[in-house]
Amino acid sequence: MSTITTPFGFSSTAAEVAAGIDLTGRHAIVTGGASGIGVETARTLADRGAQVVLAVRDMAAGERVAKDIATTTGNQAVHTAPLDLTDPASVSAFVAAWQGPLHILVNNAGVMACPERHTRQGWEWQFATNHLGHFALATGLHGALAAGGAARVVSVSSSGHQRSPVVFDDIDFTFRPYDPWLAYAQSKTANVLFAVEATRRWAADGITANALMPGAIRTNLQRHIGDGGGWVRPDQMKSVEQGAATSVLLATSPLLDGVGGRYFADCDEAEVVDRPTGNLRGVARYAVDADNARRLWTVSEALLADAG
C-alpha cells in the first residue's frame, strides 16, 4: 500500500485544496463549526456549493457564523443544529432529526488538556468529547452516510496522539493520576483508530474515513494552556485557513477517492513511527493498529449501550 502524497503542503489553504471542486447537491456536517478551523472548513465546503450544517453547542455563535458564511460565499444553505458531544441524548436527538443522505461528516469539535472532569456517565471529559460523542454521531448517521454513496468521514486528530495510546484498562483515569495531556493524547489516538475501523466496517457502503493533524493554530482550543506562547516554534504555526486545509482535502479531493483508514498531516499521508517525532508529523503505530481499532470500537459500543 503506497503512501499518498498530494500537490499541497504545509502552507496550502483550504480554499486552495478545494479549488475547482463542485460540491453542489452534497450535504455536509461540521461539528464545532462555530470556531477555529471548523469555521474555515465549513466556509470552504459552502463556497464549493455544499449544503452545510454547523453542529454546535452554542447556537447563538453558530448562527452568527452561519450568517457570515452565507454572506461571504453567497450560499444560503448553511444552517445550525444543537449538538453536545458529551450528552448521548443530545447526539441521539441530532441523529433523529437528520433527514436524507449525508456525503461529508467532519468530526472537528474537541477540547484540549482541560482540567479533570467527568460526564454524568463517569466518562473522562476529553475522551467523551473528542471520541465517544463523535463515535455515537457517526454510527448513528451510518444509514445517511451509506445513502450518500462514497461518503467521507473526516476525523480531526493531533500529533499529540503520540503521547499515549488508548489505555483500555483505565480510560477514565480511575486508577491513574489524571494528566490532562495524557487524556488528550489517548482521545486523539482514538480519533485515528476510529477512522481505521470505520473504513473496514463500512467498506461495502462505500464509506471511507481518514484522520488528520491540522497543524499548530492559535484558536480557542488552547484556552486551557494559557496564551500558547512558546508551545510550538513560530515556523511551525499555521493560519486558520491553512489549518483547515487537510480537513478539506480529506473531505473533498478526488485524490482521496476510495482512500480510507489513514492519517494525514500537511496534506500528505504521514509516516508510521515507533517513536515521537517532535515535528508535528508522523502517526504512532499503535494508532493505526487494526486490533486496537477493533477493540476500541467494541469498547465504545459497550460504553454507549450502558449509558442507555
ROSEMAR-445381 format. One record per residue (C-alpha): residue number from 0; residue in three letters; x, y negated, z. Coordinates in steps of 0.25 Angstrom, whole numbers, plus 5000, padded with zeros to 4 digits. Layout:
# ROSEMAR-445381
NUM / ALA / X / Y / Z
...
This chain:
# ROSEMAR-445381
0 / MET / 5000 / 5000 / 5000
1 / SER / 5007 / 4987 / 4995
2 / THR / 5008 / 4975 / 5003
3 / ILE / 4999 / 4964 / 4998
4 / THR / 5005 / 4950 / 4994
5 / THR / 4998 / 4938 / 4988
6 / PRO / 5002 / 4925 / 4981
7 / PHE / 4998 / 4918 / 4994
8 / GLY / 5006 / 4916 / 5007
9 / PHE / 5009 / 4908 / 5020
10 / SER / 5005 / 4894 / 5014
11 / SER / 4993 / 4899 / 5006
12 / THR / 4980 / 4893 / 5010
13 / ALA / 4966 / 4899 / 5010
14 / ALA / 4962 / 4891 / 4998
15 / GLU / 4974 / 4895 / 4990
16 / VAL / 4972 / 4910 / 4992
17 / ALA / 4957 / 4909 / 4989
18 / ALA / 4959 / 4900 / 4976
19 / GLY / 4950 / 4905 / 4965
20 / ILE / 4943 / 4916 / 4972
21 / ASP / 4928 / 4915 / 4971
22 / LEU / 4920 / 4920 / 4983
23 / THR / 4906 / 4915 / 4978
24 / GLY / 4896 / 4925 / 4984
25 / ARG / 4905 / 4930 / 4994
26 / HIS / 4901 / 4930 / 5009
27 / ALA / 4912 / 4928 / 5020
28 / ILE / 4912 / 4927 / 5035
29 / VAL / 4924 / 4920 / 5042
30 / THR / 4924 / 4922 / 5057
31 / GLY / 4930 / 4910 / 5065
32 / GLY / 4927 / 4901 / 5053
33 / ALA / 4925 / 4888 / 5060
34 / SER / 4940 / 4886 / 5064
35 / GLY / 4954 / 4889 / 5059
36 / ILE / 4957 / 4897 / 5047
37 / GLY / 4943 / 4902 / 5048
38 / VAL / 4938 / 4889 / 5042
39 / GLU / 4948 / 4889 / 5031
40 / THR / 4945 / 4904 / 5028
41 / ALA / 4930 / 4900 / 5027
42 / ARG / 4933 / 4888 / 5019
43 / THR / 4941 / 4895 / 5009
44 / LEU / 4930 / 4906 / 5007
45 / ALA / 4919 / 4896 / 5006
46 / ASP / 4928 / 4888 / 4996
47 / ARG / 4929 / 4900 / 4987
48 / GLY / 4914 / 4902 / 4987
49 / ALA / 4911 / 4912 / 4999
50 / GLN / 4899 / 4911 / 5008
51 / VAL / 4906 / 4909 / 5021
52 / VAL / 4900 / 4912 / 5036
53 / LEU / 4909 / 4906 / 5047
54 / ALA / 4907 / 4915 / 5059
55 / VAL / 4910 / 4907 / 5071
56 / ARG / 4907 / 4905 / 5086
57 / ASP / 4906 / 4890 / 5085
58 / MET / 4894 / 4888 / 5076
59 / ALA / 4896 / 4873 / 5076
60 / ALA / 4910 / 4873 / 5072
61 / GLY / 4907 / 4884 / 5061
62 / GLU / 4896 / 4875 / 5055
63 / ARG / 4905 / 4863 / 5055
64 / VAL / 4916 / 4872 / 5047
65 / ALA / 4905 / 4878 / 5038
66 / LYS / 4900 / 4864 / 5034
67 / ASP / 4915 / 4859 / 5032
68 / ILE / 4918 / 4871 / 5023
69 / ALA / 4905 / 4870 / 5015
70 / THR / 4909 / 4855 / 5013
71 / THR / 4923 / 4857 / 5009
72 / THR / 4920 / 4869 / 5000
73 / GLY / 4907 / 4866 / 4994
74 / ASN / 4902 / 4880 / 4999
75 / GLN / 4889 / 4879 / 5007
76 / ALA / 4889 / 4894 / 5010
77 / VAL / 4897 / 4892 / 5023
78 / HIS / 4890 / 4896 / 5036
79 / THR / 4892 / 4899 / 5050
80 / ALA / 4887 / 4910 / 5059
81 / PRO / 4890 / 4913 / 5074
82 / LEU / 4900 / 4923 / 5078
83 / ASP / 4906 / 4926 / 5091
84 / LEU / 4916 / 4938 / 5089
85 / THR / 4917 / 4941 / 5104
86 / ASP / 4902 / 4944 / 5105
87 / PRO / 4897 / 4956 / 5098
88 / ALA / 4883 / 4951 / 5098
89 / SER / 4887 / 4939 / 5090
90 / VAL / 4895 / 4947 / 5080
91 / SER / 4882 / 4956 / 5078
92 / ALA / 4873 / 4944 / 5076
93 / PHE / 4883 / 4939 / 5065
94 / VAL / 4883 / 4952 / 5058
95 / ALA / 4868 / 4954 / 5059
96 / ALA / 4866 / 4940 / 5053
97 / TRP / 4875 / 4943 / 5041
98 / GLN / 4867 / 4946 / 5028
99 / GLY / 4873 / 4950 / 5015
100 / PRO / 4887 / 4955 / 5011
101 / LEU / 4900 / 4950 / 5017
102 / HIS / 4912 / 4948 / 5008
103 / ILE / 4922 / 4942 / 5017
104 / LEU / 4924 / 4943 / 5032
105 / VAL / 4935 / 4935 / 5038
106 / ASN / 4937 / 4939 / 5053
107 / ASN / 4944 / 4926 / 5056
108 / ALA / 4940 / 4921 / 5070
109 / GLY / 4949 / 4924 / 5082
110 / VAL / 4955 / 4920 / 5095
111 / MET / 4970 / 4920 / 5099
112 / ALA / 4977 / 4922 / 5112
113 / CYS / 4965 / 4918 / 5121
114 / PRO / 4965 / 4919 / 5136
115 / GLU / 4960 / 4933 / 5141
116 / ARG / 4945 / 4934 / 5139
117 / HIS / 4935 / 4946 / 5136
118 / THR / 4922 / 4947 / 5130
119 / ARG / 4909 / 4952 / 5137
120 / GLN / 4913 / 4966 / 5132
121 / GLY / 4927 / 4965 / 5138
122 / TRP / 4934 / 4963 / 5125
123 / GLU / 4947 / 4955 / 5125
124 / TRP / 4943 / 4942 / 5118
125 / GLN / 4953 / 4941 / 5107
126 / PHE / 4950 / 4956 / 5103
127 / ALA / 4936 / 4953 / 5103
128 / THR / 4936 / 4941 / 5095
129 / ASN / 4947 / 4944 / 5085
130 / HIS / 4944 / 4958 / 5083
131 / LEU / 4931 / 4964 / 5089
132 / GLY / 4922 / 4953 / 5085
133 / HIS / 4927 / 4954 / 5070
134 / PHE / 4927 / 4969 / 5070
135 / ALA / 4912 / 4968 / 5074
136 / LEU / 4909 / 4958 / 5064
137 / ALA / 4916 / 4965 / 5052
138 / THR / 4910 / 4979 / 5056
139 / GLY / 4896 / 4972 / 5058
140 / LEU / 4897 / 4966 / 5044
141 / HIS / 4903 / 4978 / 5037
142 / GLY / 4890 / 4980 / 5029
143 / ALA / 4890 / 4966 / 5024
144 / LEU / 4905 / 4968 / 5020
145 / ALA / 4902 / 4981 / 5013
146 / ALA / 4891 / 4974 / 5005
147 / GLY / 4901 / 4963 / 5001
148 / GLY / 4909 / 4972 / 4993
149 / ALA / 4924 / 4971 / 4994
150 / ALA / 4922 / 4963 / 5007
151 / ARG / 4934 / 4958 / 5014
152 / VAL / 4937 / 4956 / 5029
153 / VAL / 4948 / 4947 / 5034
154 / SER / 4954 / 4949 / 5048
155 / VAL / 4962 / 4938 / 5053
156 / SER / 4973 / 4943 / 5062
157 / SER / 4986 / 4937 / 5066
158 / SER / 5001 / 4940 / 5067
159 / GLY / 4998 / 4940 / 5082
160 / HIS / 4993 / 4955 / 5080
161 / GLN / 5008 / 4959 / 5080
162 / ARG / 5008 / 4956 / 5095
163 / SER / 4999 / 4968 / 5099
164 / PRO / 4991 / 4980 / 5093
165 / VAL / 4977 / 4983 / 5098
166 / VAL / 4979 / 4989 / 5111
167 / PHE / 4968 / 4999 / 5111
168 / ASP / 4969 / 5003 / 5125
169 / ASP / 4968 / 4989 / 5131
170 / ILE / 4961 / 4980 / 5120
171 / ASP / 4955 / 4971 / 5131
172 / PHE / 4967 / 4969 / 5140
173 / THR / 4960 / 4977 / 5151
174 / PHE / 4974 / 4983 / 5156
175 / ARG / 4984 / 4974 / 5149
176 / PRO / 4986 / 4959 / 5154
177 / TYR / 4979 / 4950 / 5144
178 / ASP / 4988 / 4944 / 5134
179 / PRO / 4982 / 4934 / 5124
180 / TRP / 4992 / 4937 / 5113
181 / LEU / 4991 / 4952 / 5114
182 / ALA / 4976 / 4951 / 5114
183 / TYR / 4976 / 4942 / 5102
184 / ALA / 4986 / 4952 / 5095
185 / GLN / 4978 / 4964 / 5097
186 / SER / 4966 / 4957 / 5091
187 / LYS / 4973 / 4953 / 5079
188 / THR / 4979 / 4967 / 5077
189 / ALA / 4964 / 4971 / 5078
190 / ASN / 4961 / 4962 / 5066
191 / VAL / 4971 / 4969 / 5058
192 / LEU / 4967 / 4983 / 5062
193 / PHE / 4952 / 4979 / 5059
194 / ALA / 4956 / 4976 / 5044
195 / VAL / 4963 / 4989 / 5043
196 / GLU / 4952 / 4998 / 5047
197 / ALA / 4940 / 4989 / 5041
198 / THR / 4947 / 4991 / 5028
199 / ARG / 4948 / 5006 / 5030
200 / ARG / 4934 / 5008 / 5035
201 / TRP / 4927 / 4999 / 5025
202 / ALA / 4935 / 5002 / 5012
203 / ALA / 4923 / 5009 / 5006
204 / ASP / 4915 / 4996 / 5007
205 / GLY / 4926 / 4988 / 5000
206 / ILE / 4929 / 4980 / 5013
207 / THR / 4943 / 4976 / 5015
208 / ALA / 4949 / 4969 / 5028
209 / ASN / 4962 / 4963 / 5030
210 / ALA / 4969 / 4955 / 5041
211 / LEU / 4978 / 4943 / 5041
212 / MET / 4987 / 4934 / 5049
213 / PRO / 4983 / 4920 / 5045
214 / GLY / 4995 / 4913 / 5050
215 / ALA / 4998 / 4903 / 5061
216 / ILE / 4988 / 4892 / 5060
217 / ARG / 4984 / 4882 / 5071
218 / THR / 4970 / 4884 / 5074
219 / ASN / 4960 / 4885 / 5085
220 / LEU / 4965 / 4900 / 5086
221 / GLN / 4977 / 4895 / 5094
222 / ARG / 4969 / 4888 / 5105
223 / HIS / 4973 / 4897 / 5116
224 / ILE / 4988 / 4895 / 5113
225 / GLY / 4990 / 4881 / 5115
226 / ASP / 4993 / 4871 / 5103
227 / GLY / 5001 / 4882 / 5096
228 / GLY / 5014 / 4874 / 5096
229 / GLY / 5026 / 4884 / 5093
230 / TRP / 5017 / 4896 / 5092
231 / VAL / 5022 / 4898 / 5077
232 / ARG / 5032 / 4892 / 5069
233 / PRO / 5028 / 4879 / 5061
234 / ASP / 5032 / 4886 / 5048
235 / GLN / 5022 / 4898 / 5051
236 / MET / 5010 / 4889 / 5053
237 / LYS / 4999 / 4888 / 5043
238 / SER / 4987 / 4879 / 5040
239 / VAL / 4973 / 4883 / 5042
240 / GLU / 4972 / 4884 / 5027
241 / GLN / 4984 / 4893 / 5026
242 / GLY / 4980 / 4901 / 5038
243 / ALA / 4966 / 4905 / 5031
244 / ALA / 4973 / 4910 / 5018
245 / THR / 4976 / 4924 / 5022
246 / SER / 4962 / 4926 / 5027
247 / VAL / 4956 / 4920 / 5014
248 / LEU / 4966 / 4929 / 5005
249 / LEU / 4961 / 4941 / 5012
250 / ALA / 4946 / 4937 / 5011
251 / THR / 4946 / 4933 / 4996
252 / SER / 4959 / 4936 / 4988
253 / PRO / 4957 / 4946 / 4976
254 / LEU / 4972 / 4950 / 4980
255 / LEU / 4965 / 4957 / 4992
256 / ASP / 4954 / 4965 / 4985
257 / GLY / 4953 / 4979 / 4991
258 / VAL / 4964 / 4976 / 5001
259 / GLY / 4962 / 4979 / 5016
260 / GLY / 4967 / 4983 / 5029
261 / ARG / 4979 / 4974 / 5028
262 / TYR / 4985 / 4962 / 5035
263 / PHE / 4990 / 4949 / 5029
264 / ALA / 4998 / 4937 / 5032
265 / ASP / 5001 / 4924 / 5023
266 / CYS / 4992 / 4930 / 5013
267 / ASP / 5000 / 4943 / 5011
268 / GLU / 4999 / 4957 / 5018
269 / ALA / 5008 / 4957 / 5030
270 / GLU / 5019 / 4968 / 5032
271 / VAL / 5016 / 4978 / 5043
272 / VAL / 5026 / 4977 / 5054
273 / ASP / 5031 / 4984 / 5066
274 / ARG / 5036 / 4972 / 5074
275 / PRO / 5030 / 4958 / 5076
276 / THR / 5035 / 4949 / 5064
277 / GLY / 5035 / 4936 / 5071
278 / ASN / 5032 / 4929 / 5057
279 / LEU / 5017 / 4930 / 5058
280 / ARG / 5017 / 4941 / 5047
281 / GLY / 5016 / 4956 / 5048
282 / VAL / 5006 / 4966 / 5053
283 / ALA / 5009 / 4975 / 5064
284 / ARG / 5008 / 4990 / 5060
285 / TYR / 4998 / 4993 / 5071
286 / ALA / 4989 / 4982 / 5066
287 / VAL / 4987 / 4989 / 5052
288 / ASP / 4987 / 5004 / 5058
289 / ALA / 4975 / 5012 / 5053
290 / ASP / 4974 / 5020 / 5066
291 / ASN / 4974 / 5007 / 5074
292 / ALA / 4964 / 5001 / 5065
293 / ARG / 4954 / 5013 / 5066
294 / ARG / 4956 / 5013 / 5081
295 / LEU / 4953 / 4998 / 5083
296 / TRP / 4940 / 5000 / 5074
297 / THR / 4935 / 5011 / 5083
298 / VAL / 4938 / 5003 / 5096
299 / SER / 4931 / 4991 / 5090
300 / GLU / 4919 / 4998 / 5087
301 / ALA / 4918 / 5004 / 5100
302 / LEU / 4920 / 4991 / 5107
303 / LEU / 4909 / 4985 / 5099
304 / ALA / 4900 / 4996 / 5102
305 / ASP / 4902 / 4996 / 5117
306 / ALA / 4898 / 4981 / 5116
307 / GLY / 4885 / 4985 / 5111
